[in-house]
Amino acid sequence: MSQPSVVHSTFVLERSFPVSPERVFQAFADPAQKRRWSIDGGHHTVDYFEPDFRVGGLERFGIRLGPDTPVAGLACTNSTTYLDIVPNRRIAFAAAMAIAGNCISASLATVELLPTATGTDLIFTHQAAFFEGADGPQMREAGWNTLLDNLVAELAR
């Protein structure tokens, strides 16, 4: 039997924030805040960021990968469709990522915001199919860990 051309993966990340679910949700919904913690920074160049945070909305971004990556200088694009949004409680979205025009992954992700006595617990579940040339499950999980760390900084602003 030959090797499969798709790698499937699921991971779950959890964070606790000392702010309300409304504040965490706003960091996803507000375009300026979302850009700060999810797109800006790092060692890449942002070509465009087109948010559309609503059910059925298509959010897109394009970056040029930085010198610390194996594919430095190549264009990386992401298209996200929001499937379900329950204000202050849940966000579900599907996304496709491409490098140099080649689709490397398709994913489904859910953000759950649970109120606690001290703020908010966030549960992030990511399910994906990674195609040839993909960054792979470990790099994607590391990337989302970095994004959630950036979210901590955004919520402290």
N, C-alpha and C positions, 0 to 999 in steps of 0.2 A: 504494500500500500504506500502511495506517495505521501509526502508531507502536506498537511493542510495549508491553504493559503490565507487563512484567517485565524487570528488568535482572539478568543473571547475572554472577557475579564469583568469581574465585578469587585468593587471595593466600597467601603463605607468609612467616612471620616466624621469625627464628632468634635465639636468645640463648644465651650461655654463662654458666654459674654456677659459682662456686668451691666448690660443695657437692655432695654425693653425689646420685645419682638418687633414692635413698630420701628424702632431705630435700625435694627438689623435689616428688616425688609426694605427700608428706605435706601440703604446702601446698595441694594440690588436694583431698585426701581429708578433712582435718580441718575440720569446720564453722567453728570459730572463726578459724582461719587463712584459710580461703577467704573468709569474710565480710570480714575486714580488708583483703585485697588486691583483692578483686573487687567488693564492694558498698559498703562504707563509704568515707567520704571524698568528695571532689568537691563539687559544688555542688547536690546533690540530697538529698532526704529519703527514707530507707528506710521503706517501709510494712510490708514483711515479707520474710523470707528463710527458705525451707524447703528445707534441703539433704536429699538422699537419694542419697549417693554409693555406688552399687552398680549392676551390670548390670541394666537394666530400671528403675532408680530414676528418679523424676521430681523434679527440683530446680526450685523456683520462686522468683522474687523479684518484688517490685513496688516501684517508686520513683516519686517526684514529681520531674519534671525541674526543674532549677535555672534561675535568672534569666539565665544566660549562654547559654541555648539558645533557638532560634526558637520552641519550643513550651513555654515555661516554665509550670510548674504542672500540666501534663498528666500523667496516670498512664502509666507505661511498665512493662510486664510482660514477663517472660521465663519460658518453660517449656523446660527442658532434659531430655532423656531420654538416659541413659547407655547406649550400645550395646555397648561393648567396654571392658573395663578389664583390663590386665595390670599388676599391681603393679610399680611402679618402672620401667616400660618404655613403657606406652601407655595413652591415654585417648581414646576416640572418642565423640562425642555429637552429637545432633540437637537443634536449638533453634528455637523460634518466638518472635518478638518482636512486641509490639503496643503501639501508642500510642493512648490514649483508646479502647481496645477494638477498634481496627482493626489486623489483622495487617499488619505492614509487611515482614516477612522470614521466610524459613525457611532454615536453614543446617545444614551438616554440618561438623564440625570434628574434627581429630585432633591430639593432643599426643603427640609422640614424645620420649622421654628417652633420650639416648645417653651412656653413661659415657665419660669421657675421663681422661687422666692427671692433669688438674687439676680435675676435677669433673664437670659435666654439660652437654651440648649439648641444648637444647630446640628442636625443630622444630614449629611450629604451622601447620597448613594449614587454611584456612577457605574453604569453598565455599558460596555463597549465591544465593538468588533474592530480589531486592528488589522489592516491590510498590509501587503508587502510594502516595505519602506517606512513602516509606521514607527513612531517613537516608542511604542510598546506600553504595556500596562504599568510597569514600574516607573517609567519616566512620567506617565500621565498622572499617576498617584502622587508622585513627588511634586509635579507642577501644581496640582490642586492643593496640596499641603502648603506650598508657597503662597498661592492665592489666598487661602484662608488666613495665613499669617499676615498678609497684606491687609486683609479685612479687619483684623485686630487693630492695626495701626489706623485705618480709616475710622473705625468706631471710636477711637480715642481722640480724634480731632476735635 
